[in-house]
Amino acid sequence: MRPNTSPVALRQARQHLLDSGQCPSGLVDERLARSWSRSMAAGLLPTGRPQAIDHPSSGTLRQVLASNPELLAHSRPVMEYLFEQVRHSQSVVVLADRRGMLMHTLGDPHFVDKAERVALTSGASWHEAHRGTNAIGTALAEACAVEVHGGEHFLERNNFLTCAASPILSATGELLGILDISGDYRHGHAHTLGLVSTAARMIENRLLAATCKRNIRLHLHSAPEGIGSVAEGIVAVSADGWIVGANRVALAQLGLHAGDVGATLLERVLDVRTDDLLSHHKRRPQQPQALRTLQGALLFAQVQMDAAWVATPTRPAAAASAPTQDALAQLDTGDARWRAAADKARRVVGKPIAVLVQGESGVGKEVFARALHGSGPRRDAPFVAINCAAIPEHLIESELFGHVAGAFTGARKEGHLGRLREAHGGTLFLDEIGDMPLALQTRLLRVLQERSVTPVGASKAVPVDFALVCATHNQLMQAAEQGRFRQDLYYRINGLTVQLPALRERSDFVALLQRLLADLATEQGLGFEVQVAPDLLARLAAYPWPGNLRQLANVLRTACAMLAEGEDTLGWEHMPDDLVQALTAVPASPRSDAAVGAGVDGLPASLSLQQLSQAAIDQALQAARGNMSQAARQLGISRQTLYRKLKMPVA
């Protein structure tokens, strides 16, 4: 509620409430009207006295204090800091429990006497039912920060007060208490509510860290410099990846509600697995990593763990009890469209339903098919992949169906089993099936109908049993309508169609890139984690990637091979010249906003690699005001590498 309701409107609304029992709409704030109505319903009268005992027994207060040791312990230092900010404003800083009883106060000596006359002291209850509309009681009732000024108080005896209060919530969203600043209404300040709300969040963050010592804590902000500030989000994660605590900022960042805590896996809201977080933390504990939310927003994250988490004997058991991920889940890096395709395909695995995977060249259709095979009951049987566009047309029949000895000129003397029979018991993957010749389509249709294969030159059919997964970048329905693909075969292989998104359409680019780099580091035996300079990462994220994942993997493979001894960060100098020109010609997109540090925006595409690298360094040094360590962090390289590029001695 805002302290700007006119005295005339307050008097009119109060009189209408007394006369009719209802607060008129439009005269006062809706929350104030609701609070006044609750106060009337509790049997209070504006000119009356509170319905609470002003000074309860000391035993009651001791019991309340004993029930809230952590809230008190973490609130007192913040209250002392808060009181220093309002020391000379005739105010009192108040901490109340979840029922509105005041547990601890710090007051301006010039205001204490006034406060005590209305029982604004430890042990008194300021619940709405006892003292009518007031910031503490109304914040409890409305479950949000509120301000009550002068005549907005229900009891006229409290009209000399101006009060601002904010709830204090636990890591699971439970209301723990209320933090309040109350003072003389003539000295009220417009920023008091913001001040008390910020202080309440400081207490919440301290409580979260204290109560989640045996969990991984993930600190989040849209900028790496924001980590550690009161504006950061904090998420507590169990060893098996479940979100078990979060502050209000983190809930907003991840699009969650308090009820989602304890029922949501971290990898369902961020494009990262717990193991990957811990791996990065082990290698670079002080370096935030870039992550994407499910909605595509970019956040920087830093892991913090207490010794209690590392030492807990239950952690390995918890990890061991976590459900084993199937092969499809292991490929999931957070994109909603890819995950939807995987979820649909997973439902039919192990059933006699053919799967048709569609998508542009290079999106990972075969990788998806292999993971689907690995997620089903045939995972230990053969996975046979055939690229229908890569086999010469005169060999494709014998390659697929096999042949007996001497079946045709050039046939193997011992005959050939054929890829269809090799897939017996397992999965047959027909890539680019849209390029299969029509004559072969007829024979394949017969195999699928009869579940048997007749090798070239043979007179007897051989039974086969396999799961069928096909893939194509073509629109098979359109090809069938144009007579380029058999309609009956199309309906046979199209038991379930899933569409894989192109790389430019995916929201998990950063996670995909990090996974590819991890695989390449292992492949090339690098022995360290490869990073990407922020300005380059922004441009890579914005690039349309016509070759999709295949193109990105090839670029990164070559770039990793270009790393010099002592380097662990990919920069512009590691990229091929043609790609550098293409990247600098493409402006950074919204999905790359924070894959960022120094930028190269506005630079002409004709600059050389050395010039681009120098420009990025110059911009980083300028932004860091000459601070070499900060510039190196912004560029994503070590300080030693930065000195080497500048040809300067290491300080």
C-alpha positions in Angstrom: 0.0 0.0 0.0 1.3 3.5 -0.8 1.3 6.3 1.8 -0.3 8.8 -0.6 -4.0 8.2 0.1 -5.5 11.6 0.9 -6.8 12.2 4.4 -10.2 13.1 3.0 -10.5 9.8 1.1 -9.4 7.9 4.3 -12.0 9.6 6.4 -14.8 8.9 3.9 -13.8 5.3 3.5 -13.5 4.8 7.2 -17.0 6.3 7.8 -18.5 4.2 5.1 -17.0 1.1 6.6 -18.4 2.0 10.0 -21.9 2.8 8.6 -22.3 -0.1 6.2 -19.7 -2.7 7.3 -18.1 -2.5 3.9 -15.2 -0.6 2.5 -16.1 1.3 -0.7 -14.1 0.5 -3.8 -12.1 3.3 -5.4 -11.4 5.4 -2.4 -8.5 3.5 -1.0 -6.0 0.8 -2.2 -7.6 -2.7 -2.6 -5.2 -4.3 -0.1 -6.0 -1.6 2.4 -9.7 -2.2 1.9 -9.2 -5.9 2.4 -7.2 -5.3 5.6 -9.8 -2.9 7.0 -12.5 -5.5 6.3 -10.5 -8.2 8.1 -10.0 -5.9 11.0 -13.7 -5.2 11.3 -14.4 -9.0 11.1 -12.0 -9.6 14.0 -14.2 -7.4 16.2 -12.0 -4.3 16.2 -13.2 -0.7 16.1 -11.1 2.2 14.9 -11.5 4.1 18.1 -11.1 1.0 20.3 -8.1 -0.8 21.8 -6.2 -3.8 20.6 -7.5 -7.3 21.4 -4.0 -8.5 22.4 -2.2 -8.4 25.7 0.4 -5.7 25.3 2.9 -7.4 27.6 2.5 -11.2 27.6 4.4 -13.4 30.0 8.1 -13.6 29.7 7.7 -17.4 29.4 5.7 -17.0 26.1 8.4 -14.8 24.7 11.2 -17.2 25.7 9.3 -20.0 24.0 9.0 -18.0 20.8 12.7 -17.1 20.8 13.7 -20.7 21.4 11.6 -21.8 18.5 13.3 -19.4 16.0 17.1 -19.6 16.8 18.3 -19.6 13.2 16.0 -16.8 12.1 17.2 -14.6 15.0 20.8 -15.5 14.5 20.9 -14.5 10.9 18.5 -11.5 11.3 20.3 -9.7 14.0 23.4 -8.7 12.0 21.2 -7.5 9.1 19.0 -5.6 11.6 22.0 -3.8 13.0 23.1 -2.8 9.6 19.6 -1.7 8.7 19.3 0.3 11.9 22.5 2.2 11.0 20.7 3.4 7.9 17.7 4.8 9.8 19.3 5.7 13.1 18.4 9.4 13.0 14.9 9.1 11.5 13.0 8.3 14.8 12.4 4.7 13.8 12.5 1.2 15.2 13.6 -2.0 13.4 11.4 -4.9 14.3 11.6 -8.7 13.7 8.3 -10.6 14.2 7.7 -14.4 14.0 5.3 -16.0 11.6 2.3 -15.3 13.9 3.2 -11.6 14.3 4.8 -11.7 17.7 7.7 -9.2 18.0 10.9 -11.1 18.8 13.6 -8.4 18.5 13.7 -4.6 18.2 16.3 -1.9 17.7 15.0 1.6 18.3 16.0 5.2 18.1 16.1 6.5 21.7 14.0 9.5 20.7 11.2 7.2 19.4 11.3 4.3 21.9 8.9 6.0 24.3 6.3 6.5 21.7 6.8 2.9 20.4 6.3 1.5 23.9 3.1 3.3 24.4 1.5 1.3 21.6 3.4 -1.9 22.6 5.8 -1.8 19.6 8.2 -3.9 21.8 9.3 -7.5 22.1 6.6 -9.9 23.2 3.7 -8.0 21.8 1.5 -9.4 19.0 1.0 -7.3 15.9 -1.2 -9.8 14.1 -4.1 -8.1 12.1 -6.7 -9.8 14.3 -5.1 -8.1 17.3 -4.1 -4.7 16.1 -5.9 -4.1 12.9 -4.2 -2.9 9.7 -0.5 -2.5 10.2 2.6 -3.3 8.1 3.6 -6.5 10.1 0.1 -8.0 10.3 -0.9 -7.0 6.8 2.3 -8.4 5.3 1.5 -11.7 7.1 -2.0 -11.7 5.7 -1.1 -10.6 2.1 2.2 -12.6 2.0 4.0 -9.7 0.4 5.8 -6.5 1.3 3.5 -3.6 2.3 3.7 -0.1 3.6 1.1 1.4 6.0 1.2 5.2 6.5 -0.5 7.3 9.2 -4.3 7.2 8.9 -4.2 4.0 6.9 -3.7 2.1 10.2 -7.1 0.7 11.3 -6.7 1.7 14.9 -6.6 5.5 15.3 -4.1 5.2 18.2 -1.5 4.0 15.6 -2.0 6.8 13.2 1.2 8.5 14.3 3.2 5.6 12.7 4.5 4.9 9.2 5.5 1.2 8.8 7.1 -0.8 6.0 7.4 -4.6 6.3 8.5 -7.5 4.2 8.1 -11.3 4.7 11.1 -13.5 5.3 10.8 -16.8 3.5 12.7 -20.1 3.9 14.5 -22.0 1.1 11.3 -23.9 0.4 9.1 -20.8 0.4 7.8 -21.2 3.9 6.9 -18.0 5.8 9.4 -17.6 8.7 8.8 -14.1 9.9 8.5 -10.4 9.1 11.1 -7.6 9.0 9.7 -4.2 9.7 10.7 -0.5 10.0 8.3 1.6 11.9 8.7 5.3 12.7 7.0 8.7 13.1 4.8 9.3 10.0 6.2 12.8 9.7 9.6 11.4 9.0 8.6 8.7 6.5 10.9 8.1 3.5 9.9 6.9 0.1 12.7 4.4 0.0 12.0 2.7 3.3 10.0 -0.2 1.8 12.7 -0.9 -0.7 15.3 -0.9 2.1 13.4 -3.3 4.3 12.7 -5.6 1.3 16.4 -5.7 0.4 17.3 -6.5 4.0 14.7 -9.3 4.1 16.3 -10.9 1.1 19.7 -10.6 2.7 18.4 -12.6 5.6 16.8 -15.1 3.3 20.1 -15.7 1.5 22.0 -16.1 4.8 19.4 -18.6 5.9 19.5 -20.6 2.6 23.2 -20.9 2.9 23.0 -22.1 6.5 20.1 -24.6 6.0 21.4 -26.1 2.8 25.0 -26.8 3.8 24.7 -30.4 2.7 23.6 -29.4 -0.8 25.2 -27.9 -3.8 24.4 -24.2 -4.1 24.2 -22.6 -7.5 24.5 -18.8 -7.5 22.9 -17.2 -10.6 22.9 -13.8 -12.3 22.5 -12.4 -15.8 26.0 -10.9 -15.4 29.0 -12.6 -13.9 29.7 -9.5 -11.7 26.3 -9.9 -10.1 27.1 -13.2 -8.5 27.6 -12.6 -4.8 25.3 -9.5 -4.7 21.9 -9.3 -3.0 20.4 -9.5 -6.5 21.7 -13.0 -7.2 19.6 -16.0 -7.4 20.5 -19.0 -5.3 19.4 -22.6 -5.9 20.2 -25.5 -3.6 20.5 -28.8 -5.4 20.7 -32.3 -4.0 23.4 -34.8 -5.1 21.0 -36.5 -7.5 20.0 -33.2 -9.2 16.8 -32.1 -7.5 16.1 -28.5 -6.6 15.6 -28.6 -2.8 15.8 -24.8 -2.1 15.7 -21.5 -3.8 15.5 -17.8 -3.0 12.8 -15.6 -4.6 15.2 -14.2 -7.3 16.1 -17.8 -8.4 12.5 -18.8 -8.7 11.8 -15.8 -11.0 15.0 -16.5 -13.0 14.0 -20.1 -13.6 10.2 -19.5 -14.1 9.3 -21.6 -11.0 7.0 -21.2 -8.0 7.7 -22.2 -4.4 5.6 -25.3 -4.9 8.1 -26.5 -7.5 10.9 -26.8 -5.0 11.5 -30.4 -4.1 9.7 -31.6 -7.2 11.9 -30.3 -10.1 15.1 -31.6 -11.5 17.7 -28.9 -12.2 18.2 -30.1 -15.8 14.6 -29.5 -16.5 15.0 -25.8 -16.0 18.7 -25.2 -16.9 20.7 -26.7 -19.8 23.2 -28.5 -17.6 23.6 -31.7 -15.6 24.7 -31.8 -12.0 27.8 -33.8 -13.0 28.8 -31.2 -15.5 28.4 -28.4 -12.9 30.6 -30.2 -10.5 33.2 -31.0 -13.2 33.4 -27.3 -14.1 33.6 -26.3 -10.5 36.5 -28.8 -9.9 38.5 -27.4 -12.7 37.6 -23.7 -12.4 36.0 -23.1 -9.0 36.1 -19.3 -9.3 35.0 -19.0 -13.0 31.2 -18.6 -13.6 29.8 -20.7 -16.4 27.2 -19.7 -19.0 23.9 -21.6 -18.9 20.6 -21.3 -20.6 17.2 -21.5 -19.0 14.3 -23.5 -20.6 13.0 -20.2 -22.0 16.4 -19.5 -23.6 17.6 -16.7 -21.2 21.3 -16.8 -20.5 22.5 -16.8 -16.9 26.0 -17.0 -15.3 26.3 -19.6 -12.6 28.9 -20.4 -9.9 28.9 -23.5 -7.7 29.5 -23.2 -4.0 29.8 -26.2 -1.7 30.5 -26.3 2.1 32.8 -28.9 3.6 29.7 -30.5 5.1 28.5 -31.4 1.6 31.9 -32.8 0.5 32.2 -34.8 3.7 28.7 -36.2 4.0 28.6 -40.0 3.8 25.2 -40.1 2.3 26.2 -38.3 -0.9 27.5 -41.4 -2.8 24.5 -43.4 -1.7 22.1 -40.6 -2.9 23.9 -40.5 -6.2 23.8 -44.2 -6.6 20.0 -44.3 -5.9 19.3 -41.8 -8.7 17.5 -43.3 -11.6 19.8 -44.2 -14.5 19.4 -42.0 -17.5 18.7 -43.7 -20.8 20.7 -42.9 -23.9 18.2 -40.3 -25.1 18.3 -38.5 -21.7 22.1 -38.4 -21.8 21.8 -36.4 -25.1 19.3 -33.9 -23.7 20.9 -30.5 -23.2 17.7 -28.6 -22.5 16.1 -27.7 -25.8 12.3 -28.1 -25.5 11.7 -29.2 -29.1 14.4 -31.8 -29.0 13.2 -33.1 -25.7 9.6 -33.3 -26.9 10.8 -35.4 -29.9 12.8 -37.7 -27.6 9.8 -38.1 -25.2 7.5 -39.1 -28.0 10.1 -41.5 -29.5 10.7 -43.0 -26.1 7.1 -44.0 -25.7 7.2 -46.3 -28.7 10.6 -47.9 -28.2 10.3 -51.6 -27.9 7.0 -51.6 -29.7 6.4 -52.7 -33.3 6.1 -49.1 -34.5 8.5 -47.7 -37.1 10.0 -44.2 -36.3 10.6 -41.6 -39.0 13.1 -38.9 -37.9 13.0 -35.7 -40.0 15.3 -32.8 -40.0 17.9 -30.9 -41.9 21.2 -32.5 -42.8 23.6 -32.4 -39.9 21.0 -32.1 -37.1 22.0 -35.4 -35.6 19.4 -37.8 -36.9 21.7 -40.9 -36.7 22.9 -39.9 -33.3 19.2 -39.6 -32.2 18.5 -43.0 -33.8 21.4 -44.7 -32.0 20.3 -43.2 -28.7 16.7 -44.4 -29.3 18.1 -47.9 -29.9 20.2 -47.6 -26.8 17.1 -46.7 -24.8 15.1 -49.8 -25.6 15.1 -53.5 -25.0 17.2 -54.2 -28.1 20.1 -52.1 -26.9 22.5 -55.1 -26.6 21.7 -56.3 -30.2 23.1 -54.8 -33.4 22.4 -51.3 -34.6 22.8 -51.3 -38.4 23.0 -48.0 -40.2 22.6 -47.6 -43.9 22.9 -44.4 -45.8 20.6 -44.9 -48.8 22.1 -41.9 -50.6 25.7 -43.1 -50.3 25.5 -46.7 -51.7 25.9 -46.9 -55.5 22.5 -47.8 -57.1 23.9 -50.9 -58.7 25.0 -52.3 -55.3 22.2 -51.2 -53.0 20.1 -54.2 -53.7 22.8 -56.8 -52.8 24.0 -54.5 -49.9 20.6 -54.5 -48.3 19.2 -57.9 -49.1 22.4 -59.9 -49.5 23.1 -62.4 -52.1 24.0 -66.1 -52.5 27.4 -67.2 -54.0 27.6 -66.5 -57.7 24.3 -64.6 -57.9 25.8 -62.1 -60.3 29.1 -61.1 -61.9 31.4 -59.8 -59.2 29.4 -61.3 -56.4 31.4 -62.6 -53.4 32.2 -66.3 -53.7 30.9 -66.9 -50.2 27.8 -64.9 -50.7 26.8 -61.9 -48.5 24.4 -61.8 -45.5 23.0 -58.3 -46.3 22.5 -55.4 -44.0 18.8 -56.3 -43.3 19.8 -59.7 -41.9 22.7 -58.2 -40.0 20.1 -56.1 -38.1 18.2 -59.3 -37.0 17.3 -58.9 -33.4 18.4 -55.3 -33.3 17.6 -52.0 -35.0 17.8 -51.1 -38.7 18.5 -47.4 -39.4 17.8 -46.3 -43.0 19.3 -42.8 -43.4 18.1 -40.5 -46.3 15.5 -43.1 -47.2 13.9 -40.5 -49.5 16.9 -41.2 -51.9 16.1 -44.9 -52.2 15.3 -46.0 -55.8 11.7 -46.8 -56.4 12.5 -50.4 -57.4 14.2 -51.0 -54.0 11.3 -49.3 -52.3 9.0 -52.1 -53.6 11.3 -54.8 -52.2 11.7 -53.0 -48.9 8.0 -52.8 -48.5 7.7 -56.5 -49.1 10.3 -57.2 -46.4 8.4 -55.0 -43.9 5.1 -56.7 -44.7 6.3 -60.2 -44.6 9.1 -59.8 -42.1 11.4 -61.9 -44.3 14.3 -61.3 -46.8 15.0 -63.0 -50.0 18.7 -62.6 -50.9 19.6 -61.9 -54.5 19.8 -65.1 -56.4 18.0 -67.1 -53.7 14.6 -68.8 -54.0 13.8 -69.0 -50.3 13.0 -66.2 -47.9 14.8 -65.8 -44.6 12.8 -64.5 -41.5 14.1 -61.2 -40.0 13.1 -59.3 -36.9 14.3 -55.7 -36.4 13.1 -52.4 -35.1 12.9 -49.9 -38.0 14.1 -46.2 -37.7 14.3 -44.1 -40.9 15.5 -40.6 -41.4 15.3 -38.0 -44.2 15.8 -34.3 -44.8 13.1 -34.5 -47.6 9.4 -34.0 -47.2 8.3 -37.6 -47.9 4.6 -36.8 -48.1 5.2 -34.3 -50.8 7.6 -36.8 -52.6 4.9 -39.5 -52.4 2.2 -37.1 -53.8 4.6 -36.4 -56.7 5.3 -40.1 -57.4 8.9 -40.0 -56.3 8.3 -42.1 -53.2 5.8 -45.0 -52.7 2.8 -43.9 -50.7 2.3 -47.4 -49.2 5.9 -47.5 -48.1 5.6 -44.0 -46.6 2.7 -45.1 -44.4 4.5 -48.2 -43.4 7.6 -46.4 -42.2 5.7 -43.5 -40.7 4.5 -45.1 -37.5 5.7 -42.1 -35.6 7.3 -39.0 -37.1 9.5 -36.8 -35.0 11.1 -33.5 -36.2 14.5 -32.6 -34.9 15.1 -28.8 -34.8 17.9 -27.1 -36.7 20.8 -25.8 -34.6 19.8 -22.2 -35.3 16.4 -23.0 -33.7 17.7 -24.6 -30.5 17.7 -22.8 -27.2 20.6 -24.9 -25.8 23.4 -23.7 -28.0 25.8 -23.0 -25.1 25.2 -26.5 -23.5 25.6 -28.2 -26.9 28.9 -26.4 -27.5 30.2 -27.2 -24.1 29.4 -30.9 -24.6 31.0 -31.0 -28.0 34.2 -29.4 -26.5 34.3 -31.9 -23.7 34.0 -34.8 -26.2 36.7 -33.2 -28.4 39.0 -32.7 -25.5 38.8 -36.4 -24.7 39.1 -37.3 -28.4 42.3 -35.3 -28.8 43.7 -36.2 -25.4 43.9 -32.5 -24.3 43.7 -33.2 -20.6 42.0 -29.9 -19.8 38.7 -28.1 -20.2 38.4 -26.0 -23.4 36.7 -22.6 -23.1 35.5 -20.2 -25.7 36.3 -16.4 -25.5 33.0 -14.5 -24.7 33.0 -12.3 -27.8 33.5 -15.3 -30.1 30.9 -17.3 -28.2 28.3 -14.5 -28.8 29.0 -14.7 -32.6 29.0 -18.5 -32.7 25.6 -18.4 -31.0 24.2 -15.9 -33.5 25.5 -17.7 -36.6 22.8 -19.7 -38.6 25.0 -22.9 -39.0 23.7 -24.2 -42.3 25.5 -27.4 -41.7 24.0 -27.7 -38.2 25.7 -29.8 -35.5 28.0 -31.5 -38.1 29.4 -28.2 -39.2 29.8 -26.9 -35.6 31.6 -30.1 -34.5 34.0 -29.9 -37.5 34.8 -26.2 -36.7 35.4 -27.0 -33.0 37.5 -30.1 -33.8 39.8 -28.0 -36.0 39.9 -25.1 -33.6 41.0 -27.4 -30.7 43.8 -28.8 -32.9 44.9 -25.2 -33.4 45.4 -24.5 -29.7 49.1 -23.7 -28.8 50.8 -25.1 -25.8 49.5 -23.4 -22.7 46.3 -22.2 -24.3 42.9 -23.5 -23.1 40.6 -20.9 -24.7 39.4 -20.8 -28.3 39.5 -17.3 -29.8 39.2 -15.7 -33.2 42.7 -16.8 -34.1 41.7 -20.4 -33.9 38.8 -20.1 -36.4 39.2 -20.6 -40.2 39.3 -17.4 -42.2 36.1 -18.0 -44.1 34.1 -18.6 -40.9 35.6 -15.4 -39.3 34.3 -13.4 -42.2 30.9 -15.0 -41.9 30.8 -14.6 -38.1 31.7 -10.9 -38.1 29.1 -10.2 -40.8 26.3 -11.6 -38.5 25.1 -9.3 -35.6 24.8 -11.0 -32.2 21.3 -12.3 -31.6 19.2 -12.2 -28.4 20.1 -15.8 -27.6 23.8 -14.8 -27.5 23.3 -11.7 -25.3 25.4 -12.9 -22.4 27.7 -15.3 -24.2 29.6 -12.1 -24.0 32.4 -10.2 -22.6 34.2 -8.0 -25.0 32.5 -7.6 -28.3 33.6 -7.0 -31.9 30.4 -5.3 -33.0 30.8 -2.9 -35.8 34.2 -4.3 -37.0 34.4 -4.8 -40.8 34.6 -8.4 -42.0 37.7 -7.7 -43.9 40.0 -7.5 -40.8 42.6 -10.2 -40.4 42.6 -12.7 -37.5 45.4 -10.8 -35.8 43.5 -7.5 -36.1 40.3 -9.0 -34.8 42.1 -10.5 -31.8 43.8 -7.2 -31.1 40.5 -5.3 -31.4 38.8 -7.6 -28.9 41.8 -7.2 -26.5 41.7 -3.4 -26.8 38.0 -3.3 -26.1 38.3 -5.6 -23.1 41.2 -3.5 -21.7 39.2 -0.3 -22.2 36.1 -1.8 -20.5 38.3 -3.0 -17.6 40.1 0.4 -17.4 43.5 -1.3 -17.8 42.9 -4.0 -15.2 44.7 -7.0 -16.8 43.1 -9.7 -14.6 39.6 -8.3 -15.3 40.2 -8.0 -19.0 41.5 -11.6 -19.1 38.4 -12.8 -17.4 36.2 -10.8 -19.8 38.0 -12.4 -22.8 37.8 -15.9 -21.3 41.6 -16.3 -21.4 44.3 -16.6 -18.7 46.3 -13.5 -17.7 49.4 -15.2 -19.0 47.9 -15.6 -22.4 46.8 -12.0 -22.4 50.3 -10.8 -21.6 51.7 -13.1 -24.3 49.3 -11.6 -26.9 50.4 -8.1 -25.9 54.1 -9.3 -25.8 54.5 -7.9 -22.3 56.3 -9.5 -19.3 53.9 -11.1 -16.8 53.5 -8.8 -13.8 
